[in-house]
């Protein structure tokens, strides 16, 4: 299912200022979220046990944290990795993004829920394409500014703008709360993520991104950032609301 832009009571003007080569360029932040559920095999028991050891003994994955996992080691224990990649490659190709994944950086990530955040201060030149490999833990990927709420299960695939605030929260919750993630339950989600270049014509078109919407401000900046209605903003980690930068 592809989610179109959602209506706002007052139209927000979100602008991402991002590095393009050696210059800062401006663009709008897309409201579009592309999602589907793909048929991907269950990771083998050996790999699941390795992920559990990694998280419990080598990482400190607190509620709300999102951390990188060792992908090369996982691939050595993951015979069906290529099938997972093929499934999401076929899906993105059907969305009009042929060959984009093959030329994009990929990483393996783990989260125990996720505090609301956005990634455009580091990845403003990208959209994220995520493929979730864990079973249904009763968690949703929530985009509070747009209203999109996507139940996470094995095979959930999502493409979204890195400038959109998002978090992983309990299905019955309206925000992120550490108390929702009790230590005696498994709320970990493992996912593959690709950085899709937002300047790629297919990616920009699929997300409806307009470029160079504020060139005068771009010339004055020397780092990636997001502005709302003409002022720089950050995201409240608990509610996902935009907040002014002090």
N, C-alpha and C positions, 0 to 999 in steps of 0.2 A: 504494500500500500504506500502511495506517495501522499504526504501531507502538504497541502498548499499553504500559502501564508494565511495566518489567522487574523481576524479583524481586531483592531485596537480601538478603544474609546477615544484616545487622542493619538494621532499618528506620531510615533517616535522617529526621530532622524538619528539613526545609529551609523557612525562612520568609523571604519577601520583604516588606520594609517599603518602601512606595512612596507617592509623593504622589498624593492624590486631592483635587483642588481645592486648598484651603489647609491640608489636614490630612494627616498620615501614617496610612496604613491598612496592615493586615497581610493576608497571604494565603499559601497554600502555594505551593511551586514544583512545577509539573507535570512528571511523568516522560514524558508523552505526546509523541510526535513524529509529525506527520502528513506524509506524503511521497508523491510521485507523479512520473511522468515525462510531461511534456506535449509535444505536437507543436508546436514553435515554429520559425519559419523561421530559417535561417542569417542573421546580420546581414550587410548588404551590405559588399563589399570596401572601399568608401570609408569606412565607419564603422569597420571593423576597423583600417584604416590610421590613422585619427584616434585611436583608443584606444591604438594602439601608440606613436604620437608623444607623446601625453599622458603615458603612463607612462614613456617613455624620456627625454623632454626636460624635462617640467614637474614630474614627481614623483620622489621618491626612494623607490621601492617595494622595500624590503629584504625578505628572507625573513621571513615571519611578520607583515608589515604588512597592515592593512586600511585603505584610504583611499577618500574620496569622489571621484567623477568628475563632470564637468559634464553634468548630465542634459539641460538645455535645448538645448545644442549637439548632443548625441547625437540628440535627438528630431528635430531639423531634418534630420538625415542618415539617418533610420531610418524608412522608409515603413511597415515592418511592426510598428512599436512598438505600434500600436493592436491588432494581432492577438495580440501577446504578452500584452498586458494583458487582452484578451478571453479568452484561453486560461486564464489563471490566475484570472480572475474566474469563469469557468464551473466551474473545479475547486473553488474555495472555496465557490461556491454549492452544489455537489453535496455538500460536507462539512457543509452546514447553516449557512453563513456568508453569507447573502444580503446584497449591497450593502455589505459591510464594507470592501472594498478602495476603493470609490469615495470614501469619506469618510476615508481614511487617508493619512498622509504617505508619499510614495515618494521613494527616492533611488537613484542608481546608484553602485555600489561596485566596487572592484578589490582583489584580494588576491593575494599570492604565498605561498600557504599561509597559515596563520593560527595564531599562538600560542594556546594555550588561554586562554580568558577567559570572563567572563560580562558581561552588559550591564545588569544590574538595578540598578546604582548610578547609572545615568543614565536607563534606560528600564524601571524596575520596573513601571510601569503599562501595559506593552505586551507583546505577543507579536510575534515577527518572522515575516514571510512572505517568503521569498526565492525568486527565480526565476533560475537560473543560465543564462547565455547562452554560455559558452565550451564548447569541445569537451572530450572526455575527455582529461585530462592525467595520469591515474593517481593522482588525489587523492581522498580521502574526507573528508566532513564527519563528525567523530567526537564523540560525546557520552560521555565516559569514565564519568560517574556512572551512566548508564543502560545502557551497552553498545551503543547504537545507532551504526551505522556506515553511511553512505550514500555510495555512489559518485557522484561529481560528473560530469555530462555536460550537454550542451545540453538544456534542458527540465526539468532536475531542479527540483522545487518542494518546499519544506519550510516547515512552520509549527512553531514551538517556543517555549517559554517563555524569556524573556530571562534568567531566573535560572539556567538550566542551563548549566554549563560546556561549551564546545565549541571545537573547533579544526579546521583543515584540514591534513591530514597525508598523507604518502605512503601508498599503499595497503598496502604491506608493512610499515609501521612501527607500533609500539605507542605512539609519542609524537611530539612535535614536536622536530625536530632541524634546525638551520640547514644542516648539511652535506648534508641530503637535497635541497636546492634549489640545485643547481649553476647558475652564471650562464650557462652555455652551452645551457641548455634552457629552454623556455617553460613555466613553471608558473603563469602568471597566470590567474586566474578573474575574470570580470566577471559581476556579478549585480545584479538589481533587488531592492530590499528595501522592504517596507511595514511600518509600525508599526501593528499592530492593537490597539485599546484593550482591555486585559484585562478591564475592567469591563463591556464589551459582553456582554450575556447570552449571545449565540451563541458568542462567543470563549471566555468562561469555561466554558461548558458543554462545548464541543468539547475543551478541554484538561483538564476535570475540576478546575477551580480552586475551592478553598474559601476564602472571604473572612472577614476579621475573626477569625482564629484566635488572635491574641495582642493584644487591644486595649490591655491595660495597658502593654505595652512600647511600642506605637505612640505612646502619649501622651508618652513620655519622649524620643522621637527627633526630630531636626530635619533629617535627610538620609536619602536612600534607601540601603539596605544589605541584605545577606543574612546570615542567621544559620543555623548548623547546630547542632542539639541545644542551643539556648539560648546560643550564643556567636557573635559576629561572625566571618566567615571571608572569605578571599580565595582565589584560584585559582593554583596553580603553573603558570606558562606552558609548561613543558616536559612535564609529566605530566598536567595537568588535575585533579590531586587538590586537595581542599580543604585549606587551611592556616589556622591561627589567625592573627588579626590581632595583631601585637606590641603 
